[in-house]
């Protein structure tokens, strides 16, 4: 007898309260969810909690509607979101510097190739267009054949093969920008062998019980579902994990993997820019030629293959125009191709999705601005006997092509004097009052030859300064906001510091 599809099981669970149908779904997908969560947060115990919350969300959703994408893709997206939420919560309480010292010990002893790929895998998957991500998840995470992948995505086996190959190349490119080099064959083999690992034996049963009962009853059911031996094993594993600093290490690893792509230098900036320009020009030529094939409002089936891309670009621009407070002047450096690539094959449909996409566009825009700034800074220093500019605006004459002055107004000098005096310290940084969205924003800090970006929010920096102040002043709280500047990595603008200080007093 042919097994029921995921959608059929969900419908039977929703319509008939068939708990065995939901349990079957859990058993099918728990390995994928647990592995994705564990890979991102590092702690097996926290990964179990995330897996339970993901399936609880699925149980709740199923009673109102079913996901409109393959269930594996939906579960991976929700797992990614829950993992990021867990990381953000934990990162507010833990010192990243101490964790960084332990990072090397965490990774020792593992397979070198997979160990270098694994920390970046979920972020790489998230960066793929939705259909490509679904293809990879179905092929390697669920072990589907290419024919089954094609059927799930509404295409042929040949089309599925091409989509999987293209997605693998995109992942390889993503990894390459983070300094990880791996061949297509090796990457496919690694994914097939390591992408999904077995979840703890009791987890599926515990999730089925917990997701269906909910609340306090869920916690009680979970406790009852464990045998004494399982409780001892879980407690032992938790102590071992905490003792080794595994979870804290993984937080730093994820933080660094998120910003590693931004580590650019003047030496290769122009070469990278030329490659990007060539790709952009080629794609733009194809798009510009498309209207000659058919009217722009016709579907691809009627002869206009560029129609969906043009529609995506138009919709993204509409969102940007409707949310002007979410934009920064650097976004003027983005091309239509940048908008299309970041939006994927499905533009945002809600303001929340648009907010997240525009945050990605802000990062991409500053990435494109980075080589321009570093080149201008290097040229200025070379023509001023090694002296740094007193203000970022002094760099305006050294940009080729000219740059919008509003862009430079978002940055400030962090150091003065000569280049030899500052060494490897950060000399230019984004102003704290130029940050837009603390939920998604990263902040850029520039040395003479590179860039660092951090996702630590202004509020988190302020809290860290408060803790440092109290530690050095016998627990005393500051009386004036200016007292905290000495305890910040980089002093904040007076108005930002005043606002944070006032909010903390309430």
C-alpha positions as CSV (number, residue, x, y, z in Angstrom):
1,X,0.0,0.0,0.0
2,X,1.4,3.4,-1.0
3,X,2.1,5.6,2.0
4,X,0.2,8.8,2.4
5,X,1.7,12.1,1.4
6,X,2.7,14.8,3.9
7,X,-0.3,16.9,2.9
8,X,-2.7,14.0,3.2
9,X,-1.4,13.3,6.7
10,X,-1.8,16.9,7.7
11,X,-5.3,17.1,6.4
12,X,-6.3,13.9,8.1
13,X,-4.8,15.2,11.4
14,X,-6.6,18.6,11.0
15,X,-10.0,17.2,9.9
16,X,-10.2,14.0,12.0
17,X,-7.9,14.8,14.9
18,X,-5.9,11.7,13.8
19,X,-3.0,11.9,16.2
20,X,-1.3,8.9,14.6
21,X,-1.1,10.9,11.3
22,X,0.7,13.7,13.1
23,X,3.0,11.2,14.8
24,X,3.8,9.7,11.3
25,X,4.8,13.2,10.1
26,X,7.0,13.7,13.1
27,X,8.8,10.4,12.5
28,X,9.3,11.3,8.9
29,X,10.9,14.7,9.5
30,X,12.2,14.8,13.1
31,X,15.7,13.9,11.9
32,X,15.8,16.8,9.5
33,X,14.5,19.4,12.0
34,X,16.7,18.2,14.9
35,X,19.9,18.1,12.8
36,X,19.2,21.6,11.3
37,X,18.6,23.0,14.8
38,X,21.6,21.2,16.3
39,X,23.8,22.4,13.5
40,X,22.9,26.0,14.2
41,X,22.8,26.2,18.0
42,X,25.3,23.5,18.8
43,X,23.6,22.2,21.9
44,X,21.7,18.9,21.4
45,X,19.4,19.8,24.3
46,X,18.5,23.2,22.9
47,X,18.0,21.5,19.5
48,X,15.5,19.2,21.0
49,X,13.6,22.2,22.5
50,X,13.6,23.9,19.1
51,X,12.4,20.7,17.4
52,X,9.5,20.5,19.8
53,X,8.5,24.1,19.2
54,X,8.7,23.7,15.4
55,X,6.3,20.7,15.4
56,X,4.1,22.5,17.9
57,X,3.8,25.3,15.4
58,X,3.0,22.8,12.7
59,X,0.3,21.2,14.8
60,X,-1.3,24.6,15.3
61,X,-0.9,25.7,11.7
62,X,-2.4,22.5,10.4
63,X,-5.8,23.2,12.0
64,X,-6.2,26.4,10.0
65,X,-4.3,25.7,6.8
66,X,-1.5,23.6,5.3
67,X,1.8,24.9,4.1
68,X,1.9,25.9,0.4
69,X,5.4,24.6,-0.1
70,X,6.9,21.2,0.5
71,X,6.7,20.3,4.2
72,X,10.5,19.8,4.4
73,X,11.1,23.3,3.1
74,X,8.6,24.8,5.5
75,X,10.1,22.9,8.5
76,X,13.6,24.0,7.6
77,X,12.5,27.7,7.4
78,X,10.7,27.6,10.7
79,X,13.7,25.7,12.3
80,X,16.0,28.4,11.0
81,X,13.8,31.1,12.4
82,X,13.5,29.4,15.8
83,X,17.3,28.8,16.0
84,X,18.1,32.4,15.2
85,X,15.6,33.5,18.0
86,X,17.3,31.2,20.4
87,X,20.8,32.4,19.5
88,X,19.7,36.1,19.9
89,X,18.2,35.4,23.3
90,X,21.3,33.6,24.5
91,X,23.8,36.0,23.0
92,X,22.4,38.8,25.2
93,X,23.5,36.9,28.3
94,X,26.9,35.6,27.3
95,X,30.2,37.1,26.7
96,X,31.3,36.5,23.1
97,X,35.0,37.2,23.8
98,X,35.3,34.2,26.2
99,X,33.4,32.0,23.8
100,X,35.8,32.8,20.9
101,X,38.7,31.5,22.9
102,X,37.0,28.1,23.2
103,X,35.9,27.9,19.6
104,X,38.9,26.1,18.3
105,X,38.5,23.3,20.9
106,X,34.9,22.7,19.8
107,X,35.8,21.9,16.2
108,X,38.9,19.7,16.9
109,X,38.8,16.1,15.9
110,X,36.0,16.3,13.3
111,X,36.2,15.7,9.6
112,X,38.0,18.6,8.1
113,X,35.9,19.1,5.0
114,X,32.5,18.7,6.6
115,X,33.5,20.6,9.7
116,X,34.3,23.6,7.5
117,X,31.0,23.3,5.5
118,X,28.7,22.5,8.4
119,X,28.7,25.9,10.2
120,X,27.7,27.7,7.1
121,X,25.2,25.2,5.6
122,X,21.9,26.5,7.0
123,X,22.8,30.1,6.2
124,X,23.7,29.0,2.6
125,X,20.4,27.2,2.3
126,X,18.5,30.2,3.5
127,X,20.3,32.3,0.8
128,X,19.0,30.1,-2.0
129,X,15.8,30.9,-3.9
130,X,12.9,29.0,-2.4
131,X,12.5,26.4,-5.2
132,X,16.3,25.7,-5.2
133,X,16.3,25.3,-1.4
134,X,13.3,22.9,-1.6
135,X,15.2,20.9,-4.2
136,X,18.3,20.5,-2.1
137,X,16.2,19.6,1.0
138,X,14.2,17.0,-0.9
139,X,17.3,15.5,-2.6
140,X,19.8,15.3,0.2
141,X,17.9,15.8,3.4
142,X,15.0,13.5,2.6
143,X,16.9,11.2,0.2
144,X,14.3,11.6,-2.6
145,X,15.1,10.5,-6.1
146,X,15.4,13.2,-8.8
147,X,12.1,12.0,-10.2
148,X,10.5,12.5,-6.8
149,X,12.1,15.9,-6.5
150,X,10.7,16.9,-9.9
151,X,7.2,15.7,-9.0
152,X,7.3,17.6,-5.7
153,X,8.3,20.8,-7.5
154,X,5.9,20.3,-10.4
155,X,8.7,19.7,-13.0
156,X,10.4,16.9,-14.8
157,X,13.3,14.8,-13.6
158,X,15.7,16.5,-16.0
159,X,14.6,19.9,-14.7
160,X,15.1,18.7,-11.1
161,X,18.6,17.6,-12.0
162,X,19.5,21.0,-13.4
163,X,17.9,22.8,-10.4
164,X,19.9,20.6,-7.9
165,X,23.1,21.2,-9.8
166,X,22.6,24.9,-10.0
167,X,21.7,25.0,-6.3
168,X,24.9,23.1,-5.4
169,X,26.9,25.6,-7.4
170,X,25.2,28.5,-5.5
171,X,26.1,26.8,-2.2
172,X,29.7,26.3,-3.3
173,X,29.9,30.0,-4.2
174,X,28.4,31.0,-0.9
175,X,31.0,28.8,0.9
176,X,33.8,30.1,-1.2
177,X,33.0,33.7,-0.1
178,X,33.6,32.4,3.4
179,X,36.9,30.9,2.7
180,X,35.6,27.3,2.3
181,X,36.7,25.5,-0.9
182,X,34.9,22.3,-1.8
183,X,34.1,20.6,-5.2
184,X,30.6,19.9,-6.4
185,X,31.0,16.2,-6.1
186,X,32.5,16.4,-2.6
187,X,29.7,18.8,-1.5
188,X,27.0,16.5,-2.8
189,X,28.7,13.5,-1.1
190,X,29.0,15.4,2.2
191,X,25.4,16.4,2.1
192,X,24.2,12.9,1.3
193,X,26.3,11.5,4.2
194,X,26.0,14.1,6.8
195,X,23.1,16.5,6.2
196,X,20.8,14.6,8.5
197,X,21.7,12.6,11.5
198,X,19.5,10.5,13.8
199,X,17.7,12.4,16.5
200,X,17.6,10.9,20.0
201,X,15.3,7.9,20.1
202,X,12.8,9.3,22.5
203,X,12.5,12.7,20.8
204,X,9.9,11.8,18.2
205,X,7.6,10.3,20.8
206,X,8.1,13.2,23.1
207,X,7.4,15.7,20.4
208,X,4.2,14.0,19.3
209,X,2.9,14.0,22.8
210,X,4.1,17.5,23.6
211,X,3.0,19.2,20.4
212,X,-0.5,17.7,20.7
213,X,-1.2,18.4,24.3
214,X,0.5,21.8,24.7
215,X,1.1,24.0,27.7
216,X,1.8,22.6,31.2
217,X,0.3,19.3,30.1
218,X,2.9,19.1,27.3
219,X,5.7,19.5,29.9
220,X,4.1,16.8,32.1
221,X,3.6,14.4,29.1
222,X,7.2,15.0,28.1
223,X,8.5,14.1,31.6
224,X,6.3,11.0,31.7
225,X,7.5,9.9,28.3
226,X,11.1,9.7,29.5
227,X,12.4,6.6,31.2
228,X,14.7,7.0,34.1
229,X,17.7,6.0,32.0
230,X,16.8,8.6,29.3
231,X,16.6,11.3,32.0
232,X,20.0,10.4,33.3
233,X,21.5,10.3,29.7
234,X,20.0,13.7,28.9
235,X,21.2,15.3,32.2
236,X,24.7,13.9,31.6
237,X,24.8,15.2,28.0
238,X,23.6,18.6,29.2
239,X,26.3,18.8,31.9
240,X,29.0,17.7,29.3
241,X,27.8,20.3,26.8
242,X,27.8,23.1,29.2
243,X,31.2,22.1,30.7
244,X,32.8,22.1,27.2
245,X,31.2,25.4,26.3
246,X,29.8,23.9,23.1
247,X,26.7,26.1,22.9
248,X,28.6,29.3,23.6
249,X,31.2,28.4,21.0
250,X,28.5,27.8,18.4
251,X,27.0,31.3,19.0
252,X,30.3,32.9,18.1
253,X,30.8,30.5,15.2
254,X,27.4,31.5,13.8
255,X,28.0,35.2,14.4
256,X,31.3,35.0,12.6
257,X,29.9,33.0,9.7
258,X,27.2,35.6,9.2
259,X,29.7,38.4,8.6
260,X,32.7,36.5,7.1
261,X,31.5,37.3,3.6
262,X,32.0,41.0,4.4
263,X,35.8,40.6,5.0
264,X,37.0,42.5,1.9
265,X,40.4,44.1,1.2
266,X,41.6,46.8,-1.2
267,X,43.8,44.3,-3.1
268,X,40.9,42.3,-4.6
269,X,38.1,44.9,-4.5
270,X,38.4,46.1,-8.1
271,X,38.6,42.5,-9.4
272,X,35.5,41.5,-7.5
273,X,33.7,44.6,-8.7
274,X,34.6,43.8,-12.4
275,X,33.2,40.3,-12.0
276,X,30.0,41.6,-10.5
277,X,29.6,44.3,-13.2
278,X,30.1,41.7,-15.9
279,X,27.4,39.4,-14.4
280,X,25.1,42.3,-14.0
281,X,25.5,43.6,-17.5
282,X,24.8,40.2,-19.0
283,X,21.6,39.7,-17.0
284,X,20.5,43.3,-17.7
285,X,21.0,42.7,-21.4
286,X,18.8,39.7,-21.3
287,X,16.1,41.5,-19.4
288,X,16.2,44.6,-21.7
289,X,15.9,42.3,-24.7
290,X,12.8,40.5,-23.3
291,X,10.1,43.1,-24.2
292,X,11.0,42.4,-27.9
293,X,9.9,38.9,-27.5
294,X,6.4,39.6,-26.1
295,X,4.5,42.2,-24.1
296,X,5.7,42.5,-20.5
297,X,2.5,41.4,-19.0
298,X,2.5,38.0,-20.8
299,X,3.4,34.9,-19.0
300,X,6.6,32.8,-19.7
301,X,4.4,30.2,-21.4
302,X,3.3,32.9,-23.9
303,X,6.8,33.8,-25.0
304,X,8.3,36.2,-22.4
305,X,10.8,34.3,-20.2
306,X,11.8,37.5,-18.4
307,X,8.3,38.4,-17.2
308,X,8.6,36.8,-13.7
309,X,12.0,38.6,-13.2
310,X,10.6,41.9,-14.3
311,X,7.6,41.4,-12.0
312,X,9.8,40.5,-9.0
313,X,12.0,43.6,-9.5
314,X,8.9,45.8,-9.8
315,X,7.3,44.4,-6.7
316,X,10.5,44.8,-4.7
317,X,10.8,48.4,-5.8
318,X,7.2,49.0,-4.7
319,X,8.0,47.7,-1.2
320,X,11.1,49.9,-1.0
321,X,9.1,53.0,-2.0
322,X,6.3,52.1,0.5
323,X,8.8,51.7,3.4
324,X,11.2,54.7,2.9
325,X,12.2,54.6,6.5
326,X,13.8,51.2,6.0
327,X,16.2,52.4,3.2
328,X,19.7,53.8,3.3
329,X,21.4,55.9,0.6
330,X,23.9,53.1,-0.1
331,X,21.0,51.2,-1.7
332,X,21.4,53.5,-4.7
333,X,24.4,51.3,-5.6
334,X,22.2,48.3,-6.1
335,X,21.2,47.1,-9.5
336,X,18.0,45.5,-10.7
337,X,19.9,42.2,-10.7
338,X,20.8,42.6,-7.0
339,X,17.1,43.1,-6.2
340,X,16.1,40.0,-8.3
341,X,18.8,37.8,-6.8
342,X,18.1,38.6,-3.2
343,X,14.3,38.4,-3.6
344,X,14.6,35.0,-5.3
345,X,11.6,33.7,-7.2
346,X,9.0,35.0,-4.8
347,X,8.9,38.7,-3.8
348,X,7.7,39.7,-0.3
349,X,3.9,39.5,0.2
350,X,3.8,41.0,3.7
351,X,5.4,44.0,5.4
352,X,7.3,41.7,7.7
353,X,8.8,39.8,4.7
354,X,9.6,43.1,3.0
355,X,11.3,44.4,6.2
356,X,13.5,41.3,6.2
357,X,14.3,41.6,2.5
358,X,15.2,45.3,2.7
359,X,17.5,44.5,5.6
360,X,19.3,42.0,3.3
361,X,19.4,44.8,0.6
362,X,21.0,47.2,3.2
363,X,23.7,44.6,3.9
364,X,24.3,44.0,0.1
365,X,24.4,47.7,-0.5
366,X,27.1,48.3,2.2
367,X,29.0,45.3,0.8
368,X,29.1,47.0,-2.6
369,X,30.1,50.3,-0.9
370,X,32.9,48.6,1.0
371,X,35.6,48.3,-1.8
372,X,34.8,51.9,-2.9
373,X,35.3,53.2,0.6
374,X,38.5,51.2,1.2
375,X,39.9,52.3,-2.1
376,X,39.1,56.0,-1.4
377,X,40.6,55.7,2.1
378,X,43.8,54.1,0.8
379,X,44.2,56.8,-1.9
380,X,43.7,59.6,0.6
381,X,46.3,58.2,3.0
382,X,48.8,57.7,0.1
383,X,48.4,61.3,-1.1
384,X,48.5,62.9,2.4
385,X,51.8,61.5,3.8
386,X,50.1,58.8,5.7
387,X,47.6,61.1,7.5
388,X,44.0,60.0,8.1
389,X,41.2,62.4,7.2
390,X,39.7,64.4,10.1
391,X,36.2,63.7,8.8
392,X,34.8,61.0,6.5
393,X,33.4,63.8,4.2
394,X,37.1,64.5,3.2
395,X,37.1,61.3,1.2
396,X,34.4,62.4,-1.2
397,X,36.9,63.6,-3.9
398,X,38.6,60.1,-3.9
399,X,35.6,58.0,-5.0
400,X,35.5,56.9,-8.6
401,X,32.7,57.3,-9.6
402,X,31.5,60.1,-7.3
403,X,29.5,59.0,-4.3
404,X,26.3,60.5,-2.8
405,X,27.3,62.7,0.1
406,X,24.4,61.3,2.1
407,X,26.2,58.0,2.2
408,X,29.3,59.4,3.8
409,X,27.1,61.3,6.4
410,X,26.3,57.8,7.8
411,X,29.9,57.2,8.8
412,X,32.3,58.8,11.3
413,X,36.1,58.7,11.9
414,X,37.1,56.6,14.9
415,X,40.8,57.4,14.9
416,X,43.0,60.4,14.0
417,X,46.7,60.8,13.2
418,X,48.7,58.6,10.8
419,X,48.0,55.2,9.4
420,X,51.1,53.8,11.0
421,X,49.9,54.9,14.4
422,X,46.5,53.2,14.2
423,X,47.8,49.9,12.8
424,X,45.0,47.4,12.5
425,X,42.5,49.3,14.6
426,X,39.1,50.3,13.1
427,X,39.3,53.8,11.7
428,X,35.8,54.4,10.3
429,X,32.5,53.1,11.5
430,X,28.8,53.5,10.9
431,X,27.2,56.0,13.2
432,X,25.0,54.4,15.9
433,X,22.2,56.9,15.1
434,X,22.3,55.8,11.4
435,X,21.1,52.3,12.4
436,X,17.6,51.5,11.2
437,X,16.4,48.1,12.5
438,X,17.9,46.5,15.5
439,X,16.2,43.2,14.7
440,X,18.1,42.7,11.5
441,X,20.8,45.3,11.2
442,X,24.5,44.7,11.2
443,X,26.9,47.5,11.8
444,X,30.1,48.0,9.7
445,X,33.5,48.9,11.1
446,X,36.5,49.6,8.8
447,X,40.2,49.2,9.3
448,X,42.7,50.5,6.7
449,X,42.4,47.3,4.7
450,X,39.3,45.4,5.7
451,X,35.9,45.5,7.3
452,X,34.2,43.9,10.3
453,X,30.4,43.7,10.8
454,X,28.6,42.8,13.9
455,X,24.9,42.1,14.7
456,X,25.1,43.3,18.3
457,X,22.4,45.8,18.8
458,X,22.8,49.3,20.3
459,X,20.8,48.1,23.3
460,X,23.1,45.1,23.8
461,X,26.2,47.4,23.5
462,X,24.6,49.7,26.1
463,X,23.9,46.8,28.5
464,X,27.5,45.5,28.1
465,X,28.8,49.0,29.0
466,X,26.5,49.1,32.1
467,X,27.9,45.7,33.2
468,X,31.5,46.8,32.7
469,X,30.9,50.1,34.6
470,X,29.3,48.3,37.5
471,X,32.1,45.7,37.7
472,X,34.7,48.5,37.9
473,X,32.7,50.7,40.3
474,X,31.6,48.3,43.0
475,X,28.2,47.8,41.6
476,X,27.4,51.5,41.3
477,X,25.2,52.7,38.4
478,X,26.3,55.7,36.3
479,X,24.7,59.0,37.1
480,X,25.3,60.6,33.7
481,X,25.1,58.8,30.3
482,X,28.5,60.2,29.3
483,X,30.1,58.1,32.1
484,X,29.5,54.9,29.9
485,X,31.5,56.1,26.9
486,X,34.7,54.8,28.4
487,X,33.2,51.3,28.7
488,X,32.0,51.2,25.1
489,X,34.0,49.7,22.3
490,X,33.3,52.9,20.3
491,X,31.6,55.9,22.0
492,X,28.0,56.5,21.0
493,X,26.6,59.7,19.7
494,X,25.3,61.8,22.6
495,X,21.6,61.7,21.6
496,X,21.7,57.9,21.2
497,X,23.4,57.4,24.5
498,X,20.9,59.8,26.2
499,X,17.9,57.9,24.8
500,X,19.2,54.5,25.9
501,X,20.1,55.8,29.3
502,X,16.7,57.4,29.8
503,X,14.9,54.2,28.6
504,X,17.0,52.1,31.1
505,X,16.0,54.4,34.0
506,X,12.3,53.6,33.5
